[in-house]
């Protein structure tokens, strides 16, 4: 059984994370990135970034978050396209 992503159960951490500053921003960002990939279509990070308005580096970090147990252990597939370009999709 697949766990549901809980966008509001923020367990972010790290040396630079400050709950008061980052919680709401990262929670909303995760929601936007999730909405962009939840249909299972292959998408590049640049496409997701353009769609969500979030920086590509942040999109990449959110995709890694979704794979973590604390964010639902989702399967995020990736495939190499060409010359360092990759596509990602939710596979559930």
N, C-alpha and C positions, 0 to 999 in steps of 0.2 A: 504494500500500500504506500502511495506517495504522500509525503508530508505536505501540508499546505504552507505556502510562504506567508509568514506574518510580517508584513512590512512595518508594523508598529512595535514589534518586539525587538527593539534595537539593542543589539549586543556588541556594537562597535567598540573597538579598543585600539590600543596602540599608543606610542609615546606622545603623539601630537593631538590625540583625540580629547576634546573637552566637551562633555555632555551639553552644557549650557549653550555652547557655540555651534556644535555640530549635529546634535541629535535630529532636530527638525529638518535641517538641510539634507542630511544623508537619507533620512526616511523618505522624504519627498523624491529625492533622486532615485532611490531604489524603486519606487513606484513607477516613475516615468520609464526607467530602463526595462522593468518587468513588462509594462504595457507594450513596449516596442518589440519584445521577443516572445511574448506568451503564446502567440499563434503557431509557433514552431517553424516559421519561415526562416531561411538562411539570410542573415544580415551581417554586413560589415560593421566594424566599430564606427567608422565614419558615418555610415547611414544612421546608426542608432544615435550618434552624437548630433547629427543634423536634425533628426526627428525630435529628440528630447530637448535640445538646446544645451546639453551638458558637455563639458570637455571630454575628448576622447580618452584621456587618461582616467577620468572618473568613471566613464562607461566600462572600461576594462576592469577597474577595481570592483565595480558592482557585479559584473559577470562572475568574477572570482568569488565574491560574497555569496552569490546564489548557490554555489557548489558546497559551501560550508554547512555543516550540520546545524549550526545555530541560525542559519537563514533558510533551512528547509532541505538541504542535501539534494538540490535539484541537479538533473543531468543537463549540462550545457555542453553541447557538442561543438567542435570546431573542425574546420577543414581548410587546408591550404589552397589558395586560388592561384597566386603567381607572385613572384618577386617580393615576398614578405607580406603579401596580403592574405588575410584570413577572414573567414565568415564564421558566424556563431548562430546557434539556434537552441531553443529549449526543446528537449526531447523527453516527453513524459507520456 
